[in-house]
Each structure stands twice: as C-alpha cells, then as structure tokens.
Amino acid sequence: MAYKDLREFIRVLEDRGLLKRISVEVDPVLEIAEINDRIVKSGGPALLFERPRGSRFPCVVNLFGSFERMRLALEVDDLDQIGQRMLEFLEPEIPTNIIEKLKMLPKLKRISDFLPRYVKSGPCKEVIIKDNPSLDIFPILKTWPLDGGRFITLPMVFTKDPETGIRNCGMYRMQVYDERTTGMHWHMHKDGARHYRKAEAMGQRLEVAVAIGSDPATIYSATAPLPEGIDEMLLAGFLRQEPVELVKCETVDLEVPANAEIVLEGYCEPFIRRIEGPFGDHTGYYSLQDEFPVFHITCITHRKDAIYPATIVGKPPMEDCFIAKATERIFLPLIKKQLPEIVDMNLPIEGVFHNIAIVSINKQYPGHARKVMYALWGMGQMSFTKIIIVMDKDVNIQDLSEVLWRIGNNVDPKRDVVILEGPLDVLEHASPLPAYGGKMGIDATKKWPSEGFTRPWPPEIKMSPEIVELVTQRWKEYGF
C-alpha cells in the first residue's frame, strides 16, 4: 500500500531503526552537511533535525541513503522487480480475436488507475501566504564552504510546455538569492529548460510551481530519466500502485501533489538571467558559476507542521548515489528491450552516474561491442556517458575488482579503445568546452579471429567442477 506522504515514510524508517532524531540545535549552514556526510559514508540512518537554527520547521536528510531505504521507499524487495513490472505494461500485445481483446481490458484499466487524480484541496494548503511570502522561515541548507549561498536541493519543479500544455516535473537545484527569488538550475538538455526556451521565444514568462516533500515514490519520479512528454506523475502512480493526488495552485495554472509539505508558486521571466553557483556537486567538485533563469515567488503554501526535506551531494558515496543505482536497475529492462544483447549494466558510484558505464553483452558477431557503445551513446541520457566499457556475458560487472582484472588482461589500447566526440553532461568539467567533448569506449570482450585476432586466446584459469564439489563437501573435515 502506497505511503500517504513523506511523514508516513519517516515513521516507517523510525519504527525500523533507520532514522535518528537530533534534538539539539544545529546550524543549517554547513553543520548539518558535515554531520550528514559522516553518517552517509559510514552507512548510517536518515537524520531528522528537530531544531535547525533560525527555523521552527524540522529538516530531514539522507532519506534514501542506502539500498534498504531505497527498497522501502519504492516498496519492493528487489529494485529489479520494478523494471520487469514496467515491461509488462509496455510490452506490445496485438489482439487477434475477441477473447484476446477482452484479456487486455484489465491491463488497460490498471494503466488508467495510475493516472494522477485531481482534488480540490490537500494538506499542502493548510497555510497560504500570498502577502510577502518569504523563504526565510525554512531551514534551507548551505552545504559546502565555497557554495554561492543556500540551496534548495530536493525540489519537485513543475512546469508546462507553453505550446502543448504537457506537464513536466524535474529536480533542479535552486540557489536562494533572497526571501522571494532563487536561481533555477535548468541544464540545457532538461525538459524544464525546453519549456523555458519556448516561453522565451513566445515573449512570455513561464509559470513554475515547486513542491518540497511528498511521498518517496513521487520524490523519486522527479529524478527519473523519462522521455520528453512522459508525465512523471504517471510514473509515480505506477510506482505507488495508486494515483498521485494533485491540487491546483493558488497563483499559477499548475497542479502539485496535495500531500506536499511545502509549495512555492511563481514564475521565470524571459531573457532574465542571474549568476548561480558555485555549488559543491555530486561529482565531488564544485560546479562553476554560470547564468540561469530567476524564479520569482508569488505565493507559499505549507502544512502547519511542515517538514523540510533536503539532500546533500558531494564526494561519493552520498545519498544521490543510491537514487542513481535504483534508476540503473529500474530502467535496465527498458534498455535491454532496445538492445537485447545486453546482459547487465553497472553505473558505478565512483563514476557519478554519467562518467562511466559498464555493460556485459552476449557477443554474437565481430564488432558487436562497438555496436553496443554507439547505440548507448544515442539513447536518451546515456548519450552523456563519458566512458563505456563493454565486457562478455560471463563477467560479473558488479564486481569492480573483476572488471579491472578483465580490462588489464583483455584490452589492447591501440585496437580496443574508441575515441570520439559528442554531448556531455553540463557538470563535466574536464572537457575544453561546456557540455561537449571527448568520449571513450573500451572493448574488453574476448577477441575473435574474425575481428583480426590471429593469436590463440588463452583459457581462463578455473578448477574442475569435480574438485570444487569435493573440497566443498570436505571443508569441515579439513578443520575450517
């Protein structure tokens, strides 16, 4: 059964000993971040700071900072289950007779059950502030010493395409400039940025609503790499197995989750930019200053006893690493649907999502590894991946020790390394140009004669199965 809201998820974590309350006063400027960093890297719990300095609202961090908490958040025993469930709905079924058509009806009914439901009001409307709304009442964090200021780091940012009216919900950091304006860190590749560019071309301001705090599946959905035009609230309903309830905003023509803790309403004017950053980012480095649109707040609504959630990014592993690993498992079946030769994929935490992808394939013909590299570089957000490593199907690519061993043994740099250029993540700082630069593919598969490899490929050292079984049966007899 889906979580009703953020606080129900917090109660579940607390009941399971996965959340710790901090009752002493703690400064949201740097102090909370340092505590969180130590806790995440030691595998510790979610943290609820009951008395952030300067605010009457508590602050919760590290909600998703372990595989156990990610599974709890999405209500599954295994994250791979979600992708398989998704495939069941996306698998095309062409009915050939009336009986098969009737069999499809329950599936179509279930899909419709996941569509968002519109309600007249909700807990996010308990307090409505239209006159002089101020962000100063919330415990917004400054996370690293060189940050440009305080940042809202876990917002669900809602916009609509000015031409089609199609909704998007993304997660983009927001630097607080003053009590009523923030930056809007829309990377050029993101749907929110596309909506803003369209509004700009039409000479219009773009209305924006920001929901902070919701049930965990809805929060996660704002981070998901969905194709353009696919509603994140539909994905949230699918993950929850219940529709998300949306309520209309007070001052903008947008809807937000009715169970939200806090809602910021406002707009971004066309052709208005302001310096945003620097910001200590998930790469482990500061992302540099740049110009981004400015969000102007017209109204704030919130629960009377609102809880302010935040995430803190920095040198991995951090909380966002576990969110990214969930995305890897959830969307792997969809990638395999397009590239069925892929056996497994690993986006290692050390690769900070977009730097390194390791895939294993069922190699079937010469050049197959390169075909997979090029296909992945043409696929959605995989197009930003800087390094792709392709390995044979029998390699456990989740074991980085084995991966490095295979690279060291199987790769001839002159023959097996592909260098090309293409789009990169906006946060990539090593390329000479922003968002564009070099990419590398490494073919670490066993080379075939048909690929020009004329020498004998040595067999891998393995003990005979009979001896393995014998030693296993006698293990205790040996005194171990």
C-alpha positions in Angstrom: 0.0 0.0 0.0 1.4 3.4 -1.0 2.8 5.8 1.5 0.3 8.6 2.2 3.0 11.2 2.4 6.6 12.0 3.5 5.8 11.8 7.2 4.4 8.3 6.9 7.7 7.2 5.3 9.6 8.9 8.1 7.5 6.9 10.6 8.3 3.7 8.9 12.0 4.4 8.9 11.9 5.4 12.6 10.0 2.2 13.5 12.7 0.1 11.8 15.5 2.0 13.4 16.5 3.6 10.1 16.1 7.2 11.3 17.7 9.2 14.1 16.3 12.4 15.6 18.7 15.1 16.5 17.1 17.2 19.3 19.9 19.8 19.9 20.1 23.0 17.9 22.1 22.6 14.7 23.1 25.2 12.1 21.8 24.6 8.6 24.8 26.5 7.3 27.5 23.8 6.9 27.0 22.0 10.2 24.1 19.8 9.1 26.0 18.9 5.9 29.1 17.8 7.8 27.0 15.6 10.1 25.2 14.1 7.1 28.5 13.5 5.2 29.9 11.5 8.1 26.7 9.5 8.5 26.2 8.6 4.8 29.8 7.5 4.4 29.5 5.2 7.5 26.3 3.7 6.2 24.2 5.4 8.8 20.5 6.3 9.1 18.3 9.1 7.9 18.5 12.2 10.1 15.7 14.4 11.4 17.0 17.7 12.8 14.3 18.9 15.1 15.8 22.3 15.9 17.6 23.8 12.9 18.9 27.2 13.9 16.7 30.1 12.7 13.7 28.0 11.7 10.7 26.5 13.5 10.4 23.7 10.9 12.5 20.5 11.2 14.8 19.3 8.5 15.2 15.7 7.3 18.2 14.4 5.2 19.5 11.1 4.0 16.1 9.6 3.4 17.3 7.5 0.5 20.9 6.9 1.6 21.0 3.1 1.5 19.8 0.3 -0.7 17.5 -0.8 2.1 15.9 2.6 2.3 15.5 2.8 -1.5 13.7 -0.5 -1.5 11.5 0.7 1.4 10.8 3.9 -0.4 9.7 2.2 -3.6 8.0 -0.7 -1.6 9.8 -3.6 -3.3 12.1 -6.4 -2.1 14.3 -6.1 -5.1 14.7 -2.9 -7.3 14.9 -5.1 -10.4 11.2 -6.0 -9.8 10.1 -2.5 -10.9 11.7 -2.7 -14.3 10.2 -6.1 -15.0 6.8 -4.8 -13.9 7.2 -1.8 -16.2 8.0 -4.1 -19.2 4.7 -6.0 -18.6 2.8 -2.8 -19.3 5.0 -1.6 -22.2 5.2 -5.0 -24.0 3.1 -4.6 -27.2 0.2 -7.1 -27.4 -1.7 -7.2 -30.6 -5.0 -9.0 -30.1 -6.1 -11.3 -32.9 -9.5 -12.2 -31.7 -12.3 -11.0 -29.3 -11.0 -13.2 -26.4 -7.6 -11.7 -26.5 -9.1 -8.2 -26.7 -11.1 -9.0 -23.5 -8.0 -10.2 -21.8 -6.3 -6.8 -22.4 -9.1 -4.9 -20.6 -7.8 -5.4 -17.1 -4.3 -4.3 -18.1 -5.7 -1.1 -19.7 -7.9 -0.5 -16.6 -4.8 -0.8 -14.4 -2.9 1.7 -16.5 -5.7 4.2 -16.2 -5.7 3.7 -12.4 -2.2 5.1 -12.3 -3.1 8.5 -13.9 -3.0 11.4 -11.4 -6.2 12.3 -9.6 -7.3 15.9 -9.2 -8.6 17.0 -5.8 -10.0 20.3 -4.5 -7.6 20.7 -1.6 -5.0 19.0 0.5 -2.6 19.2 3.4 -0.2 21.5 1.4 -2.9 24.2 1.7 -3.1 24.4 5.5 -1.2 27.7 5.4 -1.4 30.0 2.4 0.9 33.1 2.3 0.3 35.5 -0.6 1.3 38.7 1.1 5.1 38.9 1.4 5.9 35.2 1.1 9.4 34.5 2.4 11.8 31.6 2.2 13.5 32.8 5.4 11.1 30.6 7.5 12.6 27.4 6.2 15.9 25.7 7.2 17.4 25.8 3.7 20.9 24.4 3.8 24.3 25.7 2.7 26.3 22.5 2.2 29.9 23.4 1.3 32.2 26.3 2.2 32.5 27.7 -1.4 28.8 27.4 -2.3 27.3 30.6 -3.6 24.7 30.5 -0.9 21.9 28.3 0.5 20.3 25.9 -2.0 17.0 24.0 -2.1 18.2 20.6 -3.1 15.2 18.3 -3.2 12.6 20.3 -5.1 10.0 18.9 -7.5 9.8 21.6 -10.1 6.6 21.6 -12.1 6.2 23.4 -15.5 4.0 23.0 -18.6 5.0 23.2 -22.2 3.7 26.6 -23.3 2.6 25.2 -26.7 1.2 21.8 -25.8 0.3 22.1 -22.1 2.1 18.9 -21.3 3.4 18.8 -17.7 6.9 18.1 -16.6 8.3 17.5 -13.1 12.1 17.6 -12.7 14.5 18.1 -9.8 16.7 21.1 -10.3 18.7 22.8 -7.5 17.6 26.3 -6.6 20.1 28.9 -5.1 18.3 31.3 -2.7 19.1 34.9 -3.7 16.7 36.5 -1.2 13.5 35.7 0.6 11.5 35.8 -2.7 13.8 34.8 -5.5 16.0 31.8 -6.4 18.0 30.5 -9.3 16.5 27.8 -11.4 19.3 25.4 -12.4 17.9 24.2 -15.7 20.6 22.4 -17.7 20.2 22.9 -21.5 19.2 19.3 -22.0 16.4 19.2 -19.5 12.6 19.4 -20.2 12.2 22.4 -17.8 14.8 24.3 -19.8 13.0 23.4 -23.1 9.8 24.8 -21.6 11.6 28.0 -20.6 13.2 28.4 -24.0 9.8 28.0 -25.7 8.2 30.6 -23.4 11.1 32.9 -24.1 10.7 32.6 -27.8 7.0 33.5 -27.3 7.9 36.5 -25.2 6.1 35.0 -22.2 7.0 34.3 -18.6 6.9 30.7 -17.6 4.8 29.7 -14.6 6.6 27.4 -12.1 5.4 25.5 -9.0 7.9 23.8 -6.7 6.7 21.1 -4.3 9.1 20.2 -1.5 8.4 17.0 0.4 6.0 14.3 -0.8 5.7 10.5 -0.6 9.0 8.9 -1.6 7.9 7.4 -4.9 6.7 10.8 -6.1 10.0 12.4 -5.0 12.0 9.7 -6.8 9.9 10.2 -10.0 11.1 13.8 -10.3 14.6 12.4 -10.8 13.8 9.7 -13.3 15.2 9.9 -16.9 11.9 9.7 -18.7 11.5 10.5 -22.4 10.2 14.0 -23.2 6.4 14.3 -22.8 6.0 11.4 -20.4 4.4 12.6 -17.2 6.4 11.9 -14.1 3.2 11.8 -12.1 2.1 8.8 -14.1 5.4 7.1 -13.2 4.8 8.0 -9.6 1.3 6.4 -9.8 2.9 3.3 -11.3 5.5 3.0 -8.6 2.9 3.7 -5.8 0.3 1.4 -7.5 -2.0 4.3 -6.6 -2.6 7.6 -8.4 -0.9 10.8 -7.1 -3.4 13.3 -5.9 -2.8 16.7 -7.4 -4.2 20.1 -6.3 -4.4 23.3 -8.2 -2.0 26.1 -7.1 -3.2 29.5 -5.8 -1.5 31.9 -8.2 -0.3 29.9 -11.2 -2.1 27.5 -13.6 -0.3 24.4 -12.3 -1.0 21.4 -10.1 1.2 19.9 -7.4 1.0 16.9 -5.1 -1.7 17.6 -2.5 0.4 15.7 0.2 3.4 18.1 -0.2 5.0 19.6 2.8 5.7 23.0 1.2 4.8 24.6 -2.2 6.4 27.6 -3.8 4.5 29.2 -6.6 5.8 31.8 -9.1 7.4 32.4 -12.5 10.5 32.9 -14.5 10.7 36.0 -16.7 12.0 35.6 -20.3 15.6 36.8 -21.0 16.4 37.4 -17.3 19.4 35.5 -16.1 21.5 35.7 -12.9 24.8 34.2 -11.8 24.2 30.9 -10.0 26.8 28.9 -8.1 29.4 27.7 -7.4 27.9 24.6 -5.8 29.6 21.5 -4.3 28.1 18.9 -6.6 27.7 15.1 -6.9 30.9 14.9 -9.0 32.9 15.7 -5.8 33.9 19.0 -7.3 32.3 22.4 -7.3 30.2 23.2 -10.4 31.2 26.6 -11.6 29.2 29.8 -11.8 27.0 30.4 -14.7 23.9 32.3 -15.7 20.5 30.7 -15.1 16.9 31.9 -15.1 15.5 33.5 -11.9 12.4 32.1 -10.1 10.2 34.8 -8.6 7.9 33.6 -5.8 4.3 34.8 -5.7 2.9 32.5 -3.0 4.0 29.9 -0.5 1.7 27.3 0.9 2.7 24.7 3.5 1.5 22.3 6.2 1.2 23.9 9.7 3.9 21.5 10.9 5.8 21.2 7.7 9.0 19.1 7.5 11.7 20.4 5.2 13.5 17.6 3.3 16.9 18.1 1.7 19.6 16.1 0.1 23.3 16.8 0.3 25.6 15.9 -2.6 29.4 15.7 -2.6 32.2 13.2 -3.0 30.6 9.8 -3.4 29.2 7.8 -1.9 26.4 10.2 -1.0 22.6 9.8 -0.9 22.1 10.5 -4.6 24.3 7.5 -5.4 21.6 5.2 -4.1 18.9 7.0 -6.0 21.0 6.6 -9.2 21.6 2.9 -8.6 17.8 2.5 -8.2 17.4 4.2 -11.6 20.0 1.8 -13.1 18.0 -1.2 -12.0 14.6 0.2 -12.8 15.5 1.3 -16.4 17.8 -1.6 -17.3 14.9 -3.8 -18.7 13.9 -0.9 -20.9 17.4 -0.6 -22.3 17.6 -4.4 -22.8 14.3 -4.2 -24.7 16.0 -2.0 -27.2 19.4 -3.8 -27.0 18.6 -7.4 -26.1 22.2 -8.4 -26.3 22.9 -6.5 -23.1 23.0 -8.9 -20.1 23.7 -6.4 -17.3 24.8 -2.8 -16.6 26.7 -1.1 -13.8 26.8 2.6 -13.4 29.5 2.6 -10.6 29.1 5.0 -7.8 32.6 6.3 -8.4 31.6 7.2 -11.9 29.0 9.7 -10.6 26.2 8.4 -13.0 27.4 10.0 -16.3 31.2 9.3 -16.3 31.4 5.6 -16.5 29.0 2.8 -17.7 30.0 -0.9 -17.7 27.9 -3.3 -19.7 28.1 -7.0 -20.3 26.8 -8.4 -23.6 26.1 -11.7 -25.3 28.6 -11.1 -28.1 27.5 -12.7 -31.3 29.5 -11.1 -34.2 32.6 -9.1 -35.0 32.4 -5.5 -33.8 29.4 -6.3 -31.6 30.9 -4.4 -28.6 31.3 -1.3 -30.7 27.8 -1.5 -31.9 26.5 -1.5 -28.3 28.7 1.5 -27.4 27.4 3.6 -30.3 23.8 2.5 -29.6 24.1 3.6 -25.9 25.6 6.9 -26.9 22.5 7.5 -29.0 20.0 6.7 -26.2 18.4 9.4 -24.0 20.6 10.4 -21.1 23.0 7.6 -21.8 24.2 10.0 -24.6 26.1 12.0 -21.9 28.2 9.0 -20.7 31.9 9.7 -21.0 33.3 6.2 -20.8 31.6 3.0 -21.8 33.2 -0.4 -21.1 31.8 -3.5 -22.8 32.5 -7.0 -21.4 31.5 -10.6 -22.1 28.3 -12.1 -20.6 30.1 -14.3 -18.1 31.8 -11.3 -16.4 30.3 -10.1 -13.1 30.4 -6.4 -13.9 29.0 -5.6 -10.4 32.4 -6.7 -9.1 34.8 -3.8 -9.9 37.8 -5.9 -9.0 36.9 -8.4 -11.7 36.2 -5.5 -14.1 39.7 -4.0 -13.7 41.3 -7.5 -13.9 39.5 -8.1 -17.2 40.4 -4.7 -18.6 44.1 -5.3 -17.7 44.1 -8.6 -19.4 41.8 -8.3 -22.4 42.4 -4.8 -23.7 45.0 -3.8 -26.3 44.8 0.1 -26.1 45.6 0.6 -29.8 43.0 -1.8 -31.0 40.2 -1.8 -28.4 39.8 1.9 -27.5 37.4 4.1 -29.4 37.7 7.9 -29.1 35.1 10.2 -30.4 33.3 13.5 -29.6 29.7 14.2 -28.5 27.4 15.8 -25.9 28.4 15.6 -22.3 26.7 16.3 -19.0 26.7 20.0 -18.2 28.6 19.3 -14.9 31.5 17.7 -16.9 34.5 20.0 -16.0 37.4 18.2 -17.8 36.2 18.9 -21.4 37.6 22.1 -23.0 34.0 23.2 -24.0 30.9 23.1 -21.8 28.7 20.1 -22.4 30.7 18.9 -25.4 33.9 16.9 -25.6 35.6 13.5 -25.9 34.2 10.1 -25.2 35.9 6.8 -24.8 34.7 3.3 -25.5 36.7 0.2 -24.3 36.0 -3.2 -25.8 37.1 -5.6 -23.1 35.5 -8.6 -24.6 37.4 -11.7 -25.8 38.7 -11.1 -29.3 37.8 -13.4 -32.1 39.8 -14.4 -35.3 37.0 -12.7 -37.3 38.0 -9.5 -35.6 41.6 -9.9 -36.8 43.0 -11.6 -33.7 45.2 -14.4 -35.0 47.0 -15.5 -31.8 45.5 -18.2 -29.6 43.3 -16.6 -26.8 44.5 -18.3 -23.6 41.9 -20.2 -21.5 40.8 -18.7 -18.2 42.1 -20.5 -15.1 39.3 -22.5 -13.5 39.3 -25.5 -11.2 37.5 -28.6 -12.4 33.9 -28.8 -11.1 34.5 -32.3 -9.6 37.4 -30.9 -7.4 35.3 -27.9 -6.4 32.5 -30.1 -5.2 34.8 -32.5 -3.4 36.5 -29.7 -1.5 33.2 -28.1 -0.7 31.9 -31.4 0.8 35.1 -32.0 2.9 35.5 -28.4 4.0 34.6 -29.0 7.6 36.7 -32.2 7.6 39.8 -30.1 6.9 39.2 -28.2 10.1 37.9 -25.0 8.7 
